[in-house]
Amino acid sequence: MDKKKIVVIDDEKDVCFLIKTTLEKAGQIEVSEAHDGLAGLDLCRKVKPDLIFLDYVMPKASGDKVILALKKDPELSAIPVVVLSGLGEMIYSRTKDHWNWLPNNPAVRHRGEVPSPLADKKEKDSVVAQALGVKDFLRKPLSRELLVQVANSILKIGEAPKES
């Protein structure tokens, strides 16, 4: 059986490592990773994955920009996307063309373009996923069990083949 291909786009290398090792250990999955939005788009065009795990806050292109680019590309538009976010913990601010980590607090002015469901912590994840037009939304820190469950569910791994 061919392995399913997943692309992880996240600037946090430890998150990429967690996802890669967890899903490849679960079997039938091959994971590639990119560490910024533009590199992630390039990787998706090259790999043509079956599923994308996408961080929301990243350098070079944020998650919403990546999603828009994916939807505009006929070869990538049907690929399911799961958005990952730790919004509320850390954010980026552009200073002198450099990306720096800043504490996420109301005093920070350059929060980026966060869709209102992401900004409102009371909203359910399903509402956030619907607002972005993606399959699912997972909050960081990530649970290994949930990662496997979401990937298997979207990729239909472990299900019996349907008879015609």
C-alpha positions in Angstrom: 0.0 0.0 0.0 1.3 3.5 -0.9 2.1 5.8 2.0 -0.1 8.9 2.3 1.8 12.2 2.0 1.5 14.9 4.6 3.1 18.4 4.5 3.6 20.2 7.8 4.2 23.9 7.5 5.3 25.3 10.9 8.1 27.6 11.8 8.6 25.8 15.1 10.9 22.9 14.3 10.0 21.0 17.4 6.3 21.0 16.4 7.3 19.7 13.0 9.4 17.0 14.6 6.6 16.0 16.9 4.1 15.7 14.0 6.6 13.9 11.7 7.7 11.3 14.3 4.2 10.8 15.7 2.5 10.3 12.3 5.3 8.3 10.6 5.4 6.0 13.7 1.7 5.4 13.3 2.4 4.0 9.9 1.3 4.4 6.2 2.3 8.1 6.3 5.3 10.0 4.9 5.8 13.6 6.3 7.6 16.5 4.7 8.1 19.8 6.4 8.6 23.5 5.7 9.3 26.3 8.1 7.6 29.3 6.6 4.5 30.0 4.5 6.3 30.5 1.2 8.5 27.5 1.5 5.4 25.5 2.5 3.6 26.5 -0.7 6.6 25.5 -2.8 6.8 22.1 -1.0 3.1 21.5 -1.5 3.5 22.2 -5.3 6.4 19.7 -5.4 5.0 16.9 -3.1 1.2 17.2 -3.9 0.3 15.9 -0.4 -2.8 14.2 0.7 -3.1 16.4 3.8 -1.5 19.7 5.1 -1.0 20.6 8.7 -0.6 24.4 8.7 0.5 26.8 11.4 -1.4 30.0 11.4 1.3 32.5 12.6 4.4 32.2 10.5 7.0 34.4 8.8 6.9 35.2 5.0 3.2 34.1 4.6 0.7 33.6 7.4 -1.7 30.6 7.4 -4.6 32.6 5.9 -2.4 33.7 3.0 -1.2 30.1 2.4 -4.8 28.9 2.5 -5.8 31.5 -0.1 -2.9 30.6 -2.3 -3.8 26.9 -2.0 -7.4 27.5 -3.0 -6.4 29.5 -6.0 -4.2 26.7 -7.3 -6.2 24.1 -9.2 -3.7 21.3 -8.4 -3.8 22.1 -4.7 -7.2 23.4 -4.0 -8.8 20.1 -3.0 -6.1 19.1 -0.5 -7.5 19.1 3.0 -5.9 21.5 5.5 -5.7 21.3 9.3 -4.8 24.7 10.9 -2.6 24.6 14.0 -2.3 27.6 16.2 -0.9 28.6 19.5 -2.4 32.1 19.2 -2.6 33.6 22.7 0.9 32.3 23.6 3.2 34.1 21.2 2.9 36.3 18.1 5.2 37.8 15.4 5.9 41.5 14.9 7.7 42.8 11.9 10.6 45.1 13.0 13.2 46.3 10.5 12.3 43.4 8.1 13.0 40.8 10.8 10.5 38.5 12.6 10.8 38.5 16.3 8.9 36.7 19.0 6.9 39.0 21.3 4.7 38.1 24.2 1.0 38.0 23.2 -0.5 40.8 25.2 -2.9 43.7 24.5 0.0 46.2 24.4 1.4 44.7 21.2 0.2 46.7 18.2 1.2 44.5 15.2 -1.0 41.4 15.7 -1.5 40.7 12.0 -4.8 39.9 10.3 -6.4 37.4 12.7 -9.9 36.3 11.7 -12.4 37.2 14.4 -13.1 33.6 15.4 -9.4 33.1 16.1 -9.2 36.3 18.1 -12.2 35.2 20.3 -11.1 32.4 22.5 -14.7 31.5 23.3 -15.4 30.3 19.8 -15.4 26.6 19.2 -12.7 25.1 16.9 -15.4 24.0 14.4 -16.4 27.6 14.0 -12.8 28.6 13.4 -12.3 25.8 10.9 -15.5 26.8 9.0 -14.4 30.5 8.9 -11.1 29.5 7.3 -12.6 26.9 5.0 -10.4 24.1 6.4 -11.0 20.5 7.6 -10.1 21.1 11.2 -8.4 23.5 13.7 -6.1 22.2 16.4 -4.8 24.3 19.3 -1.2 24.0 20.4 0.2 22.3 22.4 -0.8 19.3 20.3 -1.8 15.9 21.6 -0.1 12.9 19.8 -3.3 10.9 20.0 -5.4 13.7 18.5 -2.8 14.2 15.7 -3.1 10.5 14.7 -6.9 10.5 15.1 -7.3 13.6 12.9 -4.9 12.4 10.2 -6.4 8.9 10.1 -9.9 10.3 9.9 -9.2 12.7 7.1 -7.0 10.3 5.1 -9.4 7.3 5.8 -6.5 5.2 7.2 -7.6 2.1 9.0 -11.0 2.0 7.4 -12.1 -1.1 5.6 -12.3 -0.7 1.8 -15.8 -0.1 0.5 -17.2 -2.8 -1.7 -18.7 -1.7 -5.1 
